[in-house]
């Protein structure tokens, strides 16, 4: 019997699409609820379950989510596929990317990459297609990917120089793990795990080797290796992260400049988005000047991974994290920055959706829902009406920040359009599509 769910993550695009068509026709999906996941990595960078954009759309629809969005490292490979899959499933959707950049104004402060001053995880959201090949934005994305390949090759070379018994080859051992050649640290770790097992003869031999390499108790290594996912995190800390065998402190030249990446996002008429960690770093401890600096550069939205900001067993830690979260949400709303939230999905075992019943989440539920509506509304308006959230004027008027946020949220709040509405929008001239979207939003229903 064909496992169409598994085929949703085939490395062949047409296989994924065909499997989704079959599943969409035969699956009864649950009623929609007002929960969202607007930050999910796909297998075009790294997904902890190996899921494609198509599989993610299907799984989010199965959860009855209000809206979902993908966010891959350094690439836009999944944008069109995800939007198309979400269309078929009638799921509100958006798509973007995440990358590390260098933030010159914070060159001497930690931001959201621990131990790495100036290094800033940053996002762009609301893309509807990759930029044209000849554009400056396309060159910027090519540069991000090329830098990633260079970092990966250099990292593996540093690790290979410090280990014995086997060596990892980036082209042969790592890149085949990806559908389109965008490898991440987690692909490298998976390759090292597999290489050690194959070269050394099994888990017991690999555990003994890693114990000797890292100078740890063999019994401890043997216990760790029994859990593949937990051992992957252990290896990542010992090989790649700060203090690991292959770690090298980044410099101002390691990553693209923040200003250049913002310019590329703006050229695509997508939404430059600040990624918030948890309020503990030097920069995040003073969130208002941090946000003010970013707003001056053109940043118009923020992203939060909520689980990192409230879900702790230690009550003292939890209280401190929630206080920082509350203040960041307050400031984001004060500056009329829509808030994008999600779970990442870039390591096994992460939530498929945040727990919106948790007290720390309930108080901000409306703000998080509104943020998703803005991303969806922007995506619809850009796809069909050639109107972006970052445009200085909307329909010939310059809206206030409050008006801008409310209008785009109202468009995103409309139900996912059925095929006849999508066709009507696609067949309309941009100004006609805008009028139709605006009229439907004002009346809270497709007209």
C-alpha positions as CSV (number, residue, x, y, z in Angstrom):
1,X,0.0,0.0,0.0
2,X,1.3,3.4,-0.9
3,X,2.2,5.6,2.1
4,X,1.2,9.0,0.7
5,X,2.0,10.7,4.0
6,X,5.6,9.6,3.7
7,X,5.7,10.6,0.1
8,X,4.9,14.2,1.1
9,X,8.6,14.4,2.0
10,X,10.0,12.8,-1.1
11,X,13.0,14.6,-2.6
12,X,11.0,14.7,-5.8
13,X,8.7,17.7,-6.0
14,X,6.1,16.1,-8.3
15,X,5.9,13.1,-6.0
16,X,5.1,15.4,-3.1
17,X,2.5,17.3,-5.0
18,X,0.8,14.1,-6.2
19,X,0.7,12.6,-2.7
20,X,-0.8,15.8,-1.4
21,X,-3.6,15.8,-4.0
22,X,-4.5,12.3,-3.0
23,X,-4.5,13.0,0.7
24,X,-6.4,16.2,0.4
25,X,-9.2,14.4,-1.4
26,X,-9.5,11.6,1.2
27,X,-8.7,13.3,4.5
28,X,-11.3,14.8,6.8
29,X,-9.6,17.7,8.6
30,X,-10.6,19.0,12.0
31,X,-12.4,22.3,12.6
32,X,-10.1,25.4,12.7
33,X,-9.0,26.8,16.0
34,X,-7.2,30.1,16.7
35,X,-3.7,28.6,17.2
36,X,-0.8,29.4,14.9
37,X,2.7,28.2,14.0
38,X,4.4,30.9,11.9
39,X,8.0,29.7,12.2
40,X,8.7,26.1,10.9
41,X,11.9,25.0,9.2
42,X,11.5,22.6,6.3
43,X,13.9,20.0,4.8
44,X,15.2,22.7,2.5
45,X,17.3,23.8,5.5
46,X,16.6,21.3,8.4
47,X,13.4,19.9,9.8
48,X,13.7,17.6,12.8
49,X,11.2,15.2,11.3
50,X,12.5,15.5,7.8
51,X,9.4,17.2,6.6
52,X,9.0,19.1,3.3
53,X,7.0,22.3,2.9
54,X,4.2,20.2,1.6
55,X,4.3,17.8,4.6
56,X,4.3,20.8,7.0
57,X,1.2,22.3,5.3
58,X,-0.6,19.0,5.6
59,X,0.4,18.5,9.3
60,X,-0.6,22.0,10.3
61,X,-4.0,21.5,8.5
62,X,-4.4,18.2,10.5
63,X,-3.9,20.2,13.7
64,X,-6.7,22.5,12.7
65,X,-4.4,25.6,12.9
66,X,-5.6,29.0,12.0
67,X,-2.3,29.8,10.0
68,X,1.2,28.5,9.4
69,X,4.4,29.7,7.9
70,X,7.7,28.2,7.0
71,X,11.1,29.8,7.6
72,X,14.3,28.2,6.2
73,X,17.9,29.1,6.8
74,X,19.5,31.1,4.0
75,X,17.1,30.0,1.2
76,X,13.7,30.6,-0.3
77,X,13.4,27.1,-1.9
78,X,10.2,26.2,-0.1
79,X,8.2,29.4,-0.6
80,X,6.2,28.6,-3.7
81,X,5.7,25.0,-2.7
82,X,4.4,25.8,0.7
83,X,2.0,28.5,-0.5
84,X,0.7,26.2,-3.2
85,X,0.2,23.3,-0.7
86,X,-1.6,25.6,1.7
87,X,-3.8,26.9,-1.1
88,X,-4.9,23.3,-1.9
89,X,-5.6,22.6,1.8
90,X,-7.2,26.0,2.4
91,X,-4.8,26.9,5.1
92,X,-3.8,30.6,5.8
93,X,-0.1,30.8,5.0
94,X,3.1,32.8,4.7
95,X,6.8,32.0,4.0
96,X,10.2,33.4,4.9
97,X,13.8,32.8,5.8
98,X,16.3,33.2,8.6
99,X,20.0,33.8,8.5
100,X,22.8,35.0,10.7
101,X,24.0,38.5,9.9
102,X,26.5,41.0,11.5
103,X,25.0,43.9,13.3
104,X,27.6,46.7,13.3
105,X,25.9,48.9,15.9
106,X,26.0,45.9,18.3
107,X,29.5,44.6,17.3
108,X,30.6,44.4,20.9
109,X,27.4,43.0,22.5
110,X,25.8,39.6,22.5
111,X,22.4,39.7,20.8
112,X,20.7,36.3,20.1
113,X,23.7,34.1,19.3
114,X,25.3,33.3,22.7
115,X,29.0,34.0,23.0
116,X,29.1,35.7,19.6
117,X,29.0,39.5,19.9
118,X,27.5,41.2,16.8
119,X,26.1,38.0,15.4
120,X,22.4,38.3,14.9
121,X,19.8,35.7,13.8
122,X,17.5,37.7,11.6
123,X,14.5,37.0,9.5
124,X,12.5,38.1,6.4
125,X,8.8,37.0,6.2
126,X,6.1,37.3,3.5
127,X,7.9,36.3,0.4
128,X,5.8,35.1,-2.5
129,X,8.5,33.8,-4.8
130,X,12.3,33.9,-5.0
131,X,13.9,37.1,-6.5
132,X,14.7,37.2,-10.2
133,X,18.1,35.7,-11.0
134,X,19.6,38.9,-12.2
135,X,18.5,41.0,-9.1
136,X,20.6,42.3,-6.3
137,X,18.4,40.3,-3.9
138,X,19.2,37.1,-5.7
139,X,22.9,37.9,-5.4
140,X,22.5,38.5,-1.7
141,X,20.8,35.1,-1.2
142,X,23.5,33.4,-3.3
143,X,26.1,35.0,-1.1
144,X,24.3,33.8,2.1
145,X,24.3,30.2,0.7
146,X,27.9,30.4,-0.5
147,X,29.0,31.7,2.9
148,X,27.2,28.8,4.5
149,X,28.9,26.2,2.3
150,X,32.3,27.8,3.1
151,X,31.6,27.8,6.8
152,X,30.5,24.1,6.6
153,X,33.6,23.0,4.6
154,X,35.9,24.9,7.0
155,X,34.2,23.5,10.0
156,X,34.5,19.9,8.8
157,X,38.2,20.5,7.9
158,X,38.9,21.7,11.5
159,X,37.1,18.7,13.0
160,X,38.7,16.2,10.6
161,X,42.1,17.6,11.6
162,X,41.4,16.6,15.3
163,X,39.8,13.2,14.9
164,X,41.2,9.8,13.8
165,X,39.8,6.6,12.4
166,X,37.5,8.3,9.9
167,X,37.0,11.6,8.0
168,X,33.9,13.3,6.8
169,X,33.5,14.5,3.2
170,X,31.1,17.4,2.7
171,X,30.1,16.6,-0.8
172,X,29.8,12.8,-0.4
173,X,28.6,12.5,3.2
174,X,26.6,15.7,3.9
175,X,25.1,17.2,0.8
176,X,23.2,14.1,-0.2
177,X,21.2,14.4,3.1
178,X,19.6,17.5,1.6
179,X,17.0,17.9,-1.3
180,X,18.7,21.0,-2.8
181,X,22.2,21.2,-1.3
182,X,21.5,23.6,1.6
183,X,23.3,21.8,4.5
184,X,23.2,23.0,8.1
185,X,25.1,22.1,11.3
186,X,22.5,19.5,12.1
187,X,23.1,17.7,8.7
188,X,26.8,17.7,9.5
189,X,26.2,16.2,12.9
190,X,23.9,13.5,11.4
191,X,26.7,12.7,8.9
192,X,29.3,12.4,11.7
193,X,26.9,10.1,13.6
194,X,26.4,7.8,10.6
195,X,30.1,7.9,9.6
196,X,31.2,6.9,13.1
197,X,28.7,4.0,13.3
198,X,29.7,2.7,9.8
199,X,33.4,3.2,10.2
200,X,33.7,1.8,13.7
201,X,31.2,-1.1,13.6
202,X,28.3,0.0,15.7
203,X,27.1,2.0,18.7
204,X,29.4,0.4,21.3
205,X,32.5,1.0,19.3
206,X,31.4,4.6,18.4
207,X,30.6,5.4,22.0
208,X,34.1,4.2,23.1
209,X,35.7,6.3,20.3
210,X,33.8,9.5,21.2
211,X,34.5,8.9,24.9
212,X,38.2,8.8,24.2
213,X,38.0,11.8,21.8
214,X,36.1,14.0,24.3
215,X,37.8,12.6,27.4
216,X,34.5,11.5,29.1
217,X,33.5,8.4,31.0
218,X,32.9,5.5,28.5
219,X,29.8,4.4,30.4
220,X,28.4,7.9,30.1
221,X,29.1,7.9,26.3
222,X,27.5,4.5,26.0
223,X,24.3,5.7,27.8
224,X,24.2,8.9,25.6
225,X,24.5,7.1,22.3
226,X,21.5,4.9,23.0
227,X,19.3,8.0,22.3
228,X,20.0,9.1,18.8
229,X,18.4,12.5,19.1
230,X,19.9,13.3,22.5
231,X,23.3,12.1,21.2
232,X,23.1,14.4,18.2
233,X,22.7,17.4,20.6
234,X,25.7,16.1,22.6
235,X,27.8,15.8,19.5
236,X,26.8,19.2,18.3
237,X,27.9,20.7,21.6
238,X,31.3,18.9,21.5
239,X,32.1,19.3,17.8
240,X,30.4,22.5,16.6
241,X,29.3,24.8,19.3
242,X,31.4,27.2,21.3
243,X,34.2,25.3,22.9
244,X,33.8,22.4,20.5
245,X,36.5,20.8,18.4
246,X,35.5,22.6,15.3
247,X,34.4,25.9,16.7
248,X,35.9,29.1,15.4
249,X,34.8,32.5,16.8
250,X,33.1,34.5,14.0
251,X,34.2,37.9,12.9
252,X,32.5,40.8,11.3
253,X,33.4,39.2,8.0
254,X,31.9,35.8,8.7
255,X,28.3,36.7,7.9
256,X,26.6,39.3,5.7
257,X,25.9,42.7,7.1
258,X,22.5,43.3,8.6
259,X,21.9,46.4,6.4
260,X,22.6,44.4,3.2
261,X,20.2,41.6,4.2
262,X,17.5,44.1,5.0
263,X,18.0,45.7,1.6
264,X,17.5,42.3,-0.1
265,X,14.3,41.7,1.9
266,X,13.0,45.1,0.9
267,X,13.8,44.5,-2.7
268,X,11.6,41.5,-2.6
269,X,9.0,43.6,-0.8
270,X,8.9,41.2,2.1
271,X,9.0,42.1,5.8
272,X,12.3,42.6,7.6
273,X,11.8,40.9,11.0
274,X,13.8,41.0,14.3
275,X,14.3,37.6,15.9
276,X,14.1,37.7,19.7
277,X,15.8,35.1,21.9
278,X,14.8,35.4,25.5
279,X,15.8,38.8,27.0
280,X,19.0,37.5,28.6
281,X,21.7,38.9,26.3
282,X,23.4,42.3,26.6
283,X,21.4,43.7,23.7
284,X,18.1,42.2,24.7
285,X,18.3,43.3,28.3
286,X,17.7,46.8,26.9
287,X,15.0,46.0,24.4
288,X,13.7,49.5,23.7
289,X,16.9,51.1,22.3
290,X,17.6,47.8,20.5
291,X,14.2,47.9,18.8
292,X,14.5,51.7,18.0
293,X,17.8,51.0,16.2
294,X,16.2,48.2,14.2
295,X,13.1,50.3,13.3
296,X,15.3,53.0,12.0
297,X,16.9,50.5,9.7
298,X,13.5,49.4,8.3
299,X,12.6,46.5,10.5
300,X,8.8,46.4,10.9
301,X,8.0,43.1,12.7
302,X,9.4,40.8,15.4
303,X,9.6,37.0,15.8
304,X,9.4,35.1,19.1
305,X,9.9,31.4,19.8
306,X,7.6,31.3,22.9
307,X,8.8,28.0,24.4
308,X,12.2,29.6,25.1
309,X,10.5,32.4,27.0
310,X,8.2,30.6,29.5
311,X,8.5,26.8,29.5
312,X,10.9,26.2,32.4
313,X,10.6,23.9,35.4
314,X,12.7,26.2,37.5
315,X,10.1,28.8,38.8
316,X,12.7,31.5,39.3
317,X,14.0,31.1,35.8
318,X,10.4,31.0,34.4
319,X,9.4,34.2,36.3
320,X,12.4,36.1,34.9
321,X,11.9,34.8,31.3
322,X,8.2,35.6,31.4
323,X,8.9,39.1,32.7
324,X,11.3,39.7,29.8
325,X,8.7,38.3,27.3
326,X,5.9,40.5,28.7
327,X,8.1,43.6,28.3
328,X,9.2,42.7,24.8
329,X,5.6,42.1,23.7
330,X,4.6,45.4,25.3
331,X,7.3,47.3,23.4
332,X,6.4,45.5,20.2
333,X,2.8,46.6,20.5
334,X,3.8,50.1,21.5
335,X,5.8,50.4,18.3
336,X,3.1,48.7,16.3
337,X,5.3,45.8,15.3
338,X,3.3,42.6,14.4
339,X,4.6,39.6,16.4
340,X,5.3,36.4,14.6
341,X,5.5,33.2,16.7
342,X,6.3,29.5,16.2
343,X,8.1,26.5,17.3
344,X,11.0,26.2,14.8
345,X,10.8,22.4,14.2
346,X,14.5,22.2,13.5
347,X,15.3,19.5,15.9
348,X,13.4,16.3,16.7
349,X,10.8,16.4,19.5
350,X,10.0,20.1,19.4
351,X,6.3,21.0,19.6
352,X,4.2,21.0,16.5
353,X,2.4,24.0,17.9
354,X,2.8,26.2,20.9
355,X,0.6,25.6,24.0
356,X,-1.7,28.6,23.8
357,X,-3.5,27.5,27.0
358,X,-0.4,28.2,29.1
359,X,-0.9,31.3,31.2
360,X,2.2,33.1,29.7
361,X,0.7,32.5,26.2
362,X,-3.0,33.3,27.0
363,X,-2.2,36.9,27.9
364,X,-0.6,37.5,24.5
365,X,-2.8,35.3,22.4
366,X,-4.6,38.1,20.6
367,X,-1.3,39.8,19.7
368,X,0.2,36.6,18.4
369,X,-3.0,35.9,16.4
370,X,-2.9,39.4,15.0
371,X,0.8,39.0,14.0
372,X,-0.1,35.8,12.0
373,X,-3.0,37.7,10.3
374,X,-0.7,40.5,9.2
375,X,1.8,38.0,7.7
376,X,-1.1,36.2,5.9
377,X,-2.7,39.5,4.8
378,X,0.6,40.8,3.4
379,X,1.2,37.6,1.5
380,X,-2.3,37.8,-0.1
381,X,-2.0,41.4,-1.0
382,X,1.5,41.0,-2.5
383,X,0.5,37.8,-4.4
384,X,-2.6,39.2,-6.0
385,X,-2.6,43.0,-5.6
386,X,1.1,43.9,-5.8
387,X,0.8,45.6,-2.4
388,X,3.3,45.1,0.5
389,X,3.2,45.8,4.2
390,X,6.4,47.8,3.7
391,X,5.0,50.1,1.0
392,X,5.0,53.7,2.2
393,X,1.5,54.3,0.7
394,X,-1.4,51.9,0.5
395,X,-4.0,52.7,-2.2
396,X,-2.7,56.2,-2.5
397,X,-2.8,56.9,1.2
398,X,-0.2,57.0,3.9
399,X,-1.7,55.0,6.7
400,X,-0.7,55.5,10.4
401,X,1.2,52.5,11.9
402,X,-2.1,51.5,13.6
403,X,-4.1,51.7,10.4
404,X,-1.5,49.7,8.5
405,X,-1.4,46.9,11.0
406,X,-5.2,46.7,11.3
407,X,-5.8,46.7,7.5
408,X,-3.3,43.9,6.8
409,X,-4.6,41.9,9.7
410,X,-8.2,42.3,8.4
411,X,-7.1,40.8,5.0
412,X,-5.3,38.0,6.8
413,X,-8.3,37.3,9.0
414,X,-10.4,36.3,6.0
415,X,-10.8,32.5,5.6
416,X,-8.4,30.7,3.3
417,X,-10.0,31.2,-0.1
418,X,-11.4,28.3,-2.0
419,X,-10.3,27.7,-5.6
420,X,-12.9,29.9,-7.3
421,X,-11.9,32.9,-5.1
422,X,-8.2,32.3,-5.8
423,X,-8.9,32.1,-9.5
424,X,-10.9,35.3,-9.4
425,X,-8.0,37.1,-7.6
426,X,-5.4,35.6,-10.1
427,X,-7.5,36.7,-13.1
428,X,-7.9,40.3,-11.7
429,X,-5.7,43.3,-12.4
430,X,-3.8,44.3,-9.2
431,X,-6.0,47.3,-8.5
432,X,-9.1,45.2,-8.9
433,X,-7.7,42.5,-6.7
434,X,-6.9,45.1,-4.1
435,X,-10.4,46.5,-4.1
436,X,-11.8,43.0,-3.8
437,X,-9.6,42.1,-0.9
438,X,-10.2,45.4,0.9
439,X,-14.0,45.1,0.4
440,X,-14.0,41.5,1.6
441,X,-11.9,42.4,4.6
442,X,-14.2,45.3,5.6
443,X,-17.2,42.9,5.4
444,X,-15.3,40.0,7.1
445,X,-16.2,37.6,4.4
446,X,-15.4,36.9,0.7
447,X,-17.7,38.8,-1.5
